[in-house]
Amino acid sequence: MKTLINRQFDFMGKRRVAFAISAALILVSIVSLLFQQLNLGLDFTGGTLVEVRYAVAPSLEAVRQTLESAGFRDVSVQTFGASTEVLIRLQQAFDPEVGDQVVQLLRSGGESVELIRAEFVGAQVGEQLRDQSGLVLLVALGIVMLYVAFRFQYKFAIGALLALMHDVIIVVGIFSLFQLDFDLTVLAALLAVIGYSLNDTIVVYDRIRETIRKSRLDDMPAIFNEAINMTLSRTLATSGTTLLVLMALLLLGGDMIHQFSIALIIGVVVGTFSSIYVAAALLIAVKLQRVDLMPPKKEDAEAEEELP
């Protein structure tokens, strides 16, 4: 690890290859979103929610197959709290008898099943959640752009904003491509990805700004490489430990946070990539110069005083 950290990598020399990879991922994501769209969960589409309690922990796959064979469509089954409590989501119109129907079907195999609740999430509520969720993402991106522009310079804000949009589009695109269930937990993960990616970008930007001011070189790619290599150990440590925790949540956290963990794992990997090859590399594309970081010159007040 010490040799890896001390080695100087030519990140900016590979920026065109990285741009091509990012462009391909974004293109695939957009095409998938246009043609396949998202596999929206009950939080967004509306439908029926049934919670039941077993005497003995059941097989979730067996529960799903039992309901689908009875004609229920778009069935989502997951544990809720204890392993004996099962939450069933059905994307269909609400029927007051649906809870009893589900329990009767599940009891047909001889299991002891108790109905806890049966609720309806209306399509109007789902539509409001979807619209408000999109608005939250736009507001978050707008605030980020203003913050970076105020703290650094407007060219930094462009890079940070495009990097965050890059991360969100790819994460959402992967969920669309593989038709993973997209619910409110995934939306929460997207907001967390924005925060994580922004934090990583700010660290890189701080070091780039500091290196530009101290260096006497005018070769921006070389300056950027030096700055990014200095933050590499911190990036590897942060991303590595975060991924370890997320993998533990994915494997041991249960179905309730399964999609949440997947979204964050994708987001951390993509966000680490974008903080170097999108946020930083775009500063070269927008022609950041040393003069952009110099404070504006004050008027020569002494010269004005000498005028008659």
N, C-alpha and C positions, 0 to 999 in steps of 0.2 A: 504493500500500500504506500509506503514511503517513497518508493521509486516512482510509482504511478503519479503521486501528487507532485513530486519534484520535476517530473517531465513536463516540458513545454509543448502543448498541443497546438497545432495550427487550425484553430476553430474557424477563423474567417476565411482561410484558404478553401474550406469545404462548404462555404455558405451557399454557393450556387446549387450544389447537389442537395443541400438541406432545403433550399427554396423549392426545388423540383419535388422532393418528397412531400413537403407541406402542401404544395399545390395539388399533387395527386390525391392526398388524403382529403383535402377540402372538396375537390371535385367529386370524389366518390361519395362523400358525406352529403353534398348538396343533391346529387342525382338520386341517392337513396331516399332523402327526405321528400323529394318531389314525387317519386314514383311509388315508394313503399310507405312513406310517412312514418309516424311513430306509432308504436303499439301502446296506446295510452291506457293507463290503468283506470280503475273505477273512480279514482279521485277526479278525473277529468271527463270521463265519458258518461258517468251516471250508471246506476244499476242497483243490484240487490246485494246486501251484506248479511251473511248468516254466520253466527258464532255458535259452536256446539262444544260439548265437553264429553270426552270418552272416559271410561273407567281405566282403560289401559291405552298407552300411547299407540296410535294407529300408524299405518303406512300412508303417507300423504299421496303417493302415486296411486294407491288402491282407492282412496277416497275420490280422487280426481276421475279415475276411470269409471267408478260406479256412477257418478253424477253425469258424466258425458254419455255413457251408454244409455242413460234414462232420458236423454234428449236435451239436457242443459248445455248451453254453448258458452265458449269463452270462460271456462271455469278456472279460477285461480285459488289454490289451496296452500295455506301456510300455518305454522304453529303460532299461537298468540299467548305469550307469557310462558305457561307451563307446556310441556310436551303433550299433555292430554287435552289441551284446549286448541281447537282448530278454527281458523277464520277462513270462511269460504266466500269468494267474490264471484258474482254472476252478472254478466253484462246483459241484463234483460229487464223488462218492465217489472215493477214490483207487484207481487200478488200476496195478499194477506195470509194465504195458506202455504206460501213457499217454504216457510220455516218447518212446518209440520211435514211437508212433502220430502224435504231433504233429510229430516231425521228418520222418517219411515224407510227411505231408501238405504240409509246407512245402517239401520238396525236389521235390514234383511239378511245380513251376513252373520247375525247372532251377536253383534257387539252391543254393549250397553252405551247408549248415546243420549245425551240430554241437551235440549235446546236452551241456549242462553239468551239470544236475541236475534231478531231479524229486522233489518232497517233498510230504508230506501235512500239512495243518494240521487237526487234529481239531475237531469241533464242540464238544467239551467244553472244549478250550483256548479257543476263541472265546467260549464262554459265560462262562468265568472272566474273560477280558479285558473283556468287556462289563460284568459286575458290578463288577469292580474299578475300571473307568473311571468308572462312575457314582459309586462311593464316593469316588474321588479328587476329583471335582468338588464333592461335598457337603462333604467335609472342607475343601477350599480355601475355599468360601464361608463355612463356619463360622469358620475362622481369621480371615478378612477381617472378619467382623462383630465378633469379639472385639477385634481390633486397633483398628478404628475407634472402637468404644465406649470402649476404654481411652484412646486418644489424644485423642478429642474429647468426645463425649457420646452417649448411647444413641440420641437422635433422628438424629444423623449416621449411626450404624450402620445404622438402618433404611433411610435413603436410599441408602447405599452398597450394602447387600445387595440391595435391590430393583433398583437400577441394574445390578448384575452379573447378576442373574437375568434381567433384561430383555435384556441383551446376549447371554447364552448361548442363551436361548430363540429369539431372532430369528435368530441365526447357524445354529443347528440346524434351525430351521423353514425357512429358505431352502434348506438342503441337502435337506430332505425335499420341499419344494415342487417343486424342479427335478430331484429324483432324482439329485443329484450323489453320487459315490462317497464314503462316509463310512468312513474307515479310521483307523489310529492316528496318522497325520500330522495329520489334522483334529482329533483329540482333543488332540494337542499344541498345535495352533493355538488351540483353545478355552482351554487353560490360559494361553497367552500373551496372549490377549484379556483374560482376567480380570486379569492383571498390568498390562497397558497401561491398561485402563479404570480400575482402582483407582488407579494412579499419577496419571492425569488428574483423577480425583475428589478425591484428597488435595490436589492443588495448588489446586483450586477451593475446597475446604473450608477450607484454611489461610487463603486470602485472605478468604473470607466471615467467618471467625471474627475475623480481625484487623480487618476493616472494621467489624464490629458493635461491637467494643470501642472503636474510635476515634471512630466516628460518634456524633453527638448526636441523630440522627433515630430515630424509632420506626417508620418506614415500611420494613418488611422487604423488600418487593419492590424498592424504590428502592436499599436497601443491597446487595441481591443483584446488581442490575444493575451497580452501581458496581464490585463485587468481580469479577464475571465479565468485565466490559469490561477491567479491569486485567490479567486473565490471557489475554485474547483473542490478543494477539500471540504469546505463548508457545504457546498451543494451536494456532494456525495454522501456526507454524513446525514444531512437533513432528509434528503430523498430516501436514502437507504433505511433509516430508522422509521420513517413514516410508512414506507411500503411494508415493512415487517409488521407493524401494528395493523395495517389494513388487511394484510393476508391473514392475520389471526382473526380479525373480525369476519372476513369472508368465509373462513373454514369453520369457525367456532361460534359465530354470532347468531346463527339461526336465519330463518327465511325472512324475518322482518327487516333485516338490514342487508340482505344479500345484494340487492340491486344498488343500494347506497354504497356498499363497499366496492362493487365493480366500477361504478362511476368515478369514485375517488381514486382507485388504482389507475384507471386510464388517465384521469386528470393530472395526477402527480407525474406520471411518465411524460405526457404531452406537455405539461406546464414546465417541467425541467428542460425539455428540448426547446420550447419556444422562448424561454428566457435568454437563451444563448443565440439560437439560430433565427429567431424572429424579432424579438424586442431589441437585441443588441445589433444584429446584422442589418436591420432596417435603418439604423442610424447612419450606416455607410451609404445606403441607397438614397437617403434624404440629404446626403452631403453635409453631415455634421462637421463643423470646423472648430478649431480652438477659439476663434473669435466669438463663436456663439455662446461660450461659457464665460466670457469676460464681462465684468460689470460695465454698464454704460458710462461713458466719459462725462464727468461733470464740467460745467462751464467754467472757464478760467476766470474766476471772479477777480483775481488779482490784476489780470490784464485789463479788465473793464474799469477797475479803480484808477489805473494809470491814465486812462483816456481823459482829455481835458473836457 
